[in-house]
Amino acid sequence: MLHRLCLKSLLTLAAAALPWVAQASDDPCFEKAQTQAQLNECAFNAWKRTDMELNHLYQQMGDRLRGDDQARRMLVDAQRKWLSFRDSECAFQTLRTVGASVQPLRQNSCLADLTRNRVTDFQNLLACTRGGGEQATSECSIPLSALPAAPAAAKSGAHFGSR
């Protein structure tokens, strides 16, 4: 019975470590880290770098949507909802580690993973050609270049902001 309990504990710990193992192989910070606190800091810094990239792409999207207030509002709304989803999802994924020394590592690794996926989504939206051609390009959510500015009377006064 004790052997089974130990094996189950080991498997649980291994499963908890999986999300950051792939990330650790790409980041020299994880290779150098020798303590849990250092691993936690590496995960936090990895997430912040990915978040900065996301914010840069988000700003590019907003710039391309200048003159299309409806699309900008929809982008802002979608991003706010995604941020809420991301934070809730990571809270759920790390529920069993709250209070443990590994919790910041798991939380920040989750945030980085989901943010990295969102970065890929944004990159795809910014590069959209929907298979090529003028008609297909017109179906893209984000135009390939900034839209012409709307006349002053047509502007709604909507403010575009990140987070």
Secondary structure as UniProt FT lines:
FT   HELIX           2..26
FT   HELIX           28..32
FT   HELIX           36..64
FT   TURN            65..67
FT   HELIX           69..93
FT   HELIX           95..97
FT   TURN            98..99
FT   TURN            101..102
FT   HELIX           103..126
FT   TURN            130..131
FT   HELIX           134..137
FT   TURN            138..139
FT   HELIX           152..154
//
